[in-house]
């Protein structure tokens, strides 16, 4: 499991910044407050880290632009405020990072994007491509189209699901508190910061439980829930004080800042278990002996060149079983092409996909990160 001294080697970060850390008492973005965050994230990027930023603040910026003093109560007014404010939020990040020599991209998601397998893979591919290009994705909920049923409910949850999506090495939830305490510091002078613990520690339910005697009133309950969501794919979470000096830089050097919540399993094992719990087979691929050996002994992705037969009517992003030449199941995974496409490229090298199909989605038929041996 990750420890503090391993943070400097962290490669892929998801950072969530809430409205309270970006706005002037909830009334519009404060670019003076934003500047130090931009400096720290730029330093992380220059040190070789991949960054995905989940940022609140759109509603507050929209309220300021409209001259509203009170947060709207109805969903359609909140959606309107978010749509208005999103323009300013993204512009602030684009201008700020641009001045520091970095490119950004806007990505708006709804829960349905991460439930539907096809849209899940599209979002995952887009984010991975942006990171490969050195671009910083700035993510927010697509409030304009999200309904009550499709909303994430808070950006802590959204950030955790994004961490699952891209297999992040670290999730950082920046808050207006110093981290998680073993009791409520508002009522107990003996309260102590919890520097590090596992996400399954029962103490977390007591200290973030949402009662008047816990820290739930300060939003900690959503952060603990988010940490547990992120842990499903093996991502550790740091709940860090957003008003601290140089917090991200200090985390990068392994300094003990905030509360580190570690997953129960290592990243790869946790992700495989998470995938296994969602696997409903929609089709079957028969593989040649070489492909079976590569999957079992080398941990490789499944390439179409090793497929000899295709059965089933599956869509891109659905689960297929991989069979050896004798018909025994050796693996399951999320396929990158639908049944008709797979049948056309079966037995062919990836270099011919564009010629056969007219396009190339992925070089792999099933990426090793989306494949579970059985």
N, C-alpha and C positions, 0 to 999 in steps of 0.2 A: 504494500500500500504506500501511497505517496506520503512523504514526510516534509517538514518545512525545508530541510536542506536540499530537497530535490526540486523545489520551485524554480530555481534559476535555469533548470534544463527544460522547463515547460515550453512546449512548441506552439500549441494551439489554444488560445484564450477566448472565452466568451465573457464579455464584461457588460453588466447591466447597471445603468445609472438611472436613478429615479428622479422624478420632477423636483423634489425638495432640494436636490443637489445642483440643479441647473437653473432654477427660476428665482425670481425675487418675490418671496412669499407667495408663490403660486401664480404670480402675475407676470407672465412673459419670460422669455429666456434672458439670462444675465450672461452676456458674452465674456465679462471679466471673470466670472466664476468658471465658465467653460474652458478658458484658455489653459489653466494648469492641467486639466484633464487631457486636452489635446497634446500638450507638451509631453506628458508621461506616456500616452499611447504612441506617440511618434517615436519616443525613445525605445519602447518595446518593439515596435515594428523594425526600427533600424538595427536592433539587436538580433533580429531574425525570427521573431515571434509572428505567427499568424493571428490576426485579431478579427473578431466579430463583435460588433457593438449593438446591444439592445438598449434603446434609449426611450425614456418617457419624455414628456414635455410638450407634446403636440397640442393637447387640450389647453394647457396653461397659456401657450403662445397664441392659440386661437382666441381665447378669452381676452387677452390683452389687445389683440388686433381689432376685436369687436367692441372693446370698451366695457366688457361684462365684468362685474365685480364679484359675482357669485357663480360657483360652478353649476352648470346646467344639471337638471335632475332627470330629464327625459332622454331616452336613448337617441332619438333623432337629433336633438340639440347637441348632445355630446358628440355624435358622429359629425355634425356640421362643424363644431369647434375643432375637432381633430383634423378634419379635411383642410380647414383654413390654416391651422397652426402647423400642419405637417410641412407646408411650403417653407415657413421660416426655420423650422427645426432642421430640415435637410440642408437648407442653404447655409445655416450656421456651421454645420459639420463640413459641407463641401468647401466653403470659403476657408474655414480654419485649417482643415487638413491640407487643402490646396496650397495655402501659404507656407506650409511645412513640407511641401514636395510630395504629398501622398494623394492618391485617388480614392474616391469613395463611390459606393453604389447604394441606392435605396432599395430595400426589399420589404414588402408588406405581406404579412401572412395572416391567415385565419386558422382556427383549429382544424377545419376541414382539409386544409392543405397538408396537414401532417397525419390525417387519418386515411384519406384516399391514397392507395399505394402508388398510383401513377403520378399524382401531384407530389407525393412525398419524395419520390425519386427525382422528379423534375427540380424540386426545391433543393434537394441534396446535391444534385449535379451542378446546379447554378452556383450554389455557395462554394462548393469545392473548386469550381473553375475560377471564381472571383479570387479566392485565396491563392490559387496557383499563379494568378496574374499579379499578385501583390496588392490587390484592391481591398479596402476595408468595407465590408458590408455594414450598413446601418439599418437595423431591423426594428420594425414596430408592428403592432397589430393593425390589420387593415380595418380600422374602425368604421370606415364609410360603408362597407358592405356586410360587416359581421353582425349577426343577430345574437340575441341572448343565448341561443343554443350553441352558437359557434364561437363565442368569445372565450379567450383564455382566462379572462377574469383579472389578471394582473400580469405585469411584465416579468415578475420573478418566474412564474410558470412558463411563460413564453421563452425566457432565456434558458431554462432547464431543458425544454423540448428542443431548442436549437442546439444545445450541447449534445443531446442524444443524436440529433440529425447529422452533425458533422464529426461525431466522435471526438469532442473537445478533450484536451488534456486537463483543463481547469476552467471552472465557472466561478466568476467573481461577482458577488452581489453587494453592491455598495449601498450603505444605509446611513442614517443619521445617528446610529448608535455605535458603540465601540466593538460590538460583536454580541455573542450570546453569553449570558451570565448564569450562574448556578441558582440564582434567585433574583428577584426584581430589585435592581439598584435604586429604584425610586423609593422603596420602602425599607430597604435593609442596608445598613452601612457595612455589613459583613459580606455583601455580594462580591463574588469573584468571577472574573472573566474565564470562560472555558477556552483555553488556547487551541485544543485539538481533541476530537473524539470521533467515533464512528457514527454514521448516520442512523444506525439501529439502536443507539443508546437510548433507553427508556427515559432518561433524565430530560431529553430534548422535548418530549411531549409535555412534561411538567412545566418547564421554563418558557415554552412558547405556546402554551395551550389556549391562549385567548381569553382566559379568565381575568378578573380584575387584579388578581394576585400574580399573574404571569406577565410575560412580555408580548403576548399576542396582540395587545392593544397598540403596540408599536410596529406591527407588521411582521413580527418574527415568525409567526405561524406560517405565513406564506413562504418565507425563506427556508424554513426547515422542510416544508413540503417540497419546495423546488429542489433542495439538495438531495432529497430522497429520489425525486424523479431523475435527476442527473446521474445519480449513482446506479440507475438501472443499466446504463451503458458504461459504467466504470469511471465516470467523471467525478473527481473530488470538487468540493465547493468551499470557497472562502467567503464568509460574511464579514465584510470589512468596513471600518469607519470612513464614510465618504468625505467627512470634513477634516480628516487627518492630513498632515503635510506629506506629500509625495507617497501616497499609499501604494499605488501600483508599482512604483520604483522600488519601494521597500519590500513588497511581496516578491518582486523579481530577484532580489538579492537573498531571499530566504529568511528575511526578518520576521519575527513573530508578530504579526498584525492581525487583529480580529480573531475569528474562530475558523479553524480548518475542520471541515466535516469530510471524512474519508469514506469511500464505499466499502462494502463488505467483501467484494470480489475485485480482482484485477480487471482492468479495462476490457481486455479481449474476452475473458470468460464471462464477464457480466453482459457484454453485448450479445454474445452467442446465446446466453440464456434468455435475454430479452427477445431476441429474434425467434428462438425456439417456442416461446409462449404464444407467438402470433402466427405460427405456421399452419395453414390449411392448404393442402396440396391441390393445385388446379391442373397440373399436367405432369408428364413424365418424359425425361430425356434419357436415352440409352447412350452410354459412353463406351469408347474403346478402352482397351487395357491400359494404354499409355496415359490417358486422361485420368482414369481411376487411380493409378499409381501416383500421379502428380498431386491429386487432391489429398490422398492419404499420407504421403510421405514428405511432400514439399510445401504443403499449405498454400498452394497457388490458387489463383482464380480459375474459373472454368472458361475455357476458350471454345468457340464454336467448332473449331477444327477437330476437336475430340468427340463430337456428337455424331452418332450414327443413326439415330431414329428419334422422332418427336411425336408424342401423343398428347391429346387434350386440347381444349379450347381456352387457353389462358391469355390474359392481357399483360402488358408490360407492368412490372412491379408486383405481380402475383407470385405465389410460391410454386415451385416445381420440384419434383423428386428426381434425383440423379441415380441411375441404375447402372450396375456393372454389366458386362456382356451376358451374364447368366440371369439377369433380371433381379438381382439383389440390390436393395437400396443402400447407397453409400453416403448420400448427402442430400440436403435440401437447401434451397436458397431463393432469393428474390431475383427474378429474371429481368434482364434489361431490354428484351424484345418480346413481342407477342408471338402467339403460336405460328401464325402464317410467316412472319418474318424469320422466326427461328428455323422453320422448315427450309426456308430458302437459303439461309447461310450455314446450315448444318454441314460440317465437314470442310468448311472453307476458312482460310486464314482471315484475320481481321482486316488485312490490307485490301481485301476484295469487297468488304461490306458496302462501301460507297458505290462501287460499280453495280453490285447486285441489287441493292435497295434504293440507291439514289441519295443516300445519306448515311451518316455514322452517328449513332447515339453514344455508344460506349464500345471500346475495343474488346471488353470482356463480355461474355454471355451472362455470367454471374460473377460479380466481384467477390473476392475472398472475404471482405468485411461483411458481406451479406449472405454468407454460406456457412452452414452448420453440418459437420460430419455426424452421421448417425450409426 
